């Protein structure tokens, strides 16, 4: 048997790239269905001439977008059309933290903002720069994209973000040969149409990049409320100062996170997003 990495999934057929750079279009063995296993794009697999026979143990898995063994996630945020959303950004960061994936925050379409509005957005994001790299780009300005290009090498990278944030446009600007489909923002809906219909790993700059279907809503399947504080780097580093072990930073007395919010050390907006996400996860848990 040979080994390789799944780089594309369309209609139940998997494209596997082997160690010699050759691709193979394969089906998974039927036993996977009985074992309730689903090979994913990004999986390292063992295969023969006809079938994928084994999925090698993953180091992580994103559910939406569905990519395995990811090293780095570029969270693409449009600053206009659609408007920048800190709530959506925090939701994405929860998912990358849970999966143990390094996250890079990318702010796209800066050419569409006035200098004053861009300065205010930069000020609001300064807090996030303590914990994540933040890069400001325009898909129309190749020079602004160079900091992204330099980060691809030897990594499996995923582009994730709200529909219409410009993921495909940025990839096209980085590599025009890709010719990924893009569509304009819907004026009626205020967001983009889905242009990417499947997940695919594209060999790029000695690594891989995934262009994935866009979406505007993330669920929190597999996350329990008790674990949520661990997925906030800033909250986790303060948790040792909380009065109670396992503090959820909501109603507990002596909470270091709530004190930090009161003292303007943590942005109130980020804390309020945390409360909304915690409530959402709690309600989902109750329903199930």
Secondary structure as the mmCIF struct_conf table of DSSP 4:
data_model
#
loop_
_struct_conf.conf_type_id
_struct_conf.id
_struct_conf.beg_label_comp_id
_struct_conf.beg_label_asym_id
_struct_conf.beg_label_seq_id
_struct_conf.end_label_comp_id
_struct_conf.end_label_asym_id
_struct_conf.end_label_seq_id
STRN STRN1 UNK A 2 UNK A 10
TURN_TY1_P TURN_TY1_P1 UNK A 11 UNK A 12
STRN STRN2 UNK A 13 UNK A 18
TURN_TY1_P TURN_TY1_P2 UNK A 19 UNK A 20
BEND BEND1 UNK A 21 UNK A 21
STRN STRN3 UNK A 23 UNK A 28
TURN_TY1_P TURN_TY1_P3 UNK A 30 UNK A 30
HELX_RH_AL_P HELX_RH_AL_P1 UNK A 31 UNK A 34
TURN_TY1_P TURN_TY1_P4 UNK A 35 UNK A 36
STRN STRN4 UNK A 41 UNK A 41
TURN_TY1_P TURN_TY1_P5 UNK A 42 UNK A 42
STRN STRN5 UNK A 44 UNK A 47
BEND BEND2 UNK A 49 UNK A 50
STRN STRN6 UNK A 51 UNK A 55
HELX_LH_PP_P HELX_LH_PP_P1 UNK A 56 UNK A 58
BEND BEND3 UNK A 59 UNK A 59
STRN STRN7 UNK A 61 UNK A 62
TURN_TY1_P TURN_TY1_P6 UNK A 63 UNK A 66
STRN STRN8 UNK A 67 UNK A 68
BEND BEND4 UNK A 69 UNK A 69
BEND BEND5 UNK A 71 UNK A 71
STRN STRN9 UNK A 72 UNK A 78
BEND BEND6 UNK A 79 UNK A 79
TURN_TY1_P TURN_TY1_P7 UNK A 80 UNK A 83
HELX_LH_PP_P HELX_LH_PP_P2 UNK A 84 UNK A 84
HELX_RH_AL_P HELX_RH_AL_P2 UNK A 86 UNK A 99
TURN_TY1_P TURN_TY1_P8 UNK A 100 UNK A 100
STRN STRN10 UNK A 102 UNK A 108
HELX_RH_3T_P HELX_RH_3T_P1 UNK A 110 UNK A 112
BEND BEND7 UNK A 113 UNK A 113
HELX_RH_AL_P HELX_RH_AL_P3 UNK A 115 UNK A 125
TURN_TY1_P TURN_TY1_P9 UNK A 126 UNK A 127
HELX_RH_3T_P HELX_RH_3T_P2 UNK A 128 UNK A 130
TURN_TY1_P TURN_TY1_P10 UNK A 131 UNK A 131
BEND BEND8 UNK A 132 UNK A 132
STRN STRN11 UNK A 133 UNK A 136
TURN_TY1_P TURN_TY1_P11 UNK A 139 UNK A 140
HELX_RH_3T_P HELX_RH_3T_P3 UNK A 142 UNK A 145
HELX_RH_AL_P HELX_RH_AL_P4 UNK A 146 UNK A 149
TURN_TY1_P TURN_TY1_P12 UNK A 150 UNK A 151
TURN_TY1_P TURN_TY1_P13 UNK A 153 UNK A 154
BEND BEND9 UNK A 155 UNK A 155
STRN STRN12 UNK A 156 UNK A 161
TURN_TY1_P TURN_TY1_P14 UNK A 163 UNK A 164
BEND BEND10 UNK A 165 UNK A 165
HELX_RH_AL_P HELX_RH_AL_P5 UNK A 167 UNK A 174
HELX_RH_3T_P HELX_RH_3T_P4 UNK A 176 UNK A 178
HELX_LH_PP_P HELX_LH_PP_P3 UNK A 184 UNK A 184
STRN STRN13 UNK A 185 UNK A 186
TURN_TY1_P TURN_TY1_P15 UNK A 187 UNK A 190
STRN STRN14 UNK A 191 UNK A 192
HELX_LH_PP_P HELX_LH_PP_P4 UNK A 193 UNK A 194
BEND BEND11 UNK A 198 UNK A 198
STRN STRN15 UNK A 200 UNK A 204
TURN_TY1_P TURN_TY1_P16 UNK A 205 UNK A 206
STRN STRN16 UNK A 207 UNK A 211
BEND BEND12 UNK A 216 UNK A 216
TURN_TY1_P TURN_TY1_P17 UNK A 221 UNK A 222
HELX_RH_AL_P HELX_RH_AL_P6 UNK A 225 UNK A 228
HELX_RH_3T_P HELX_RH_3T_P5 UNK A 229 UNK A 231
HELX_RH_AL_P HELX_RH_AL_P7 UNK A 233 UNK A 238
HELX_RH_3T_P HELX_RH_3T_P6 UNK A 239 UNK A 241
BEND BEND13 UNK A 242 UNK A 244
TURN_TY1_P TURN_TY1_P18 UNK A 245 UNK A 246
BEND BEND14 UNK A 249 UNK A 251
TURN_TY1_P TURN_TY1_P19 UNK A 253 UNK A 254
HELX_RH_AL_P HELX_RH_AL_P8 UNK A 256 UNK A 262
TURN_TY1_P TURN_TY1_P20 UNK A 263 UNK A 264
BEND BEND15 UNK A 265 UNK A 266
HELX_RH_AL_P HELX_RH_AL_P9 UNK A 268 UNK A 287
#
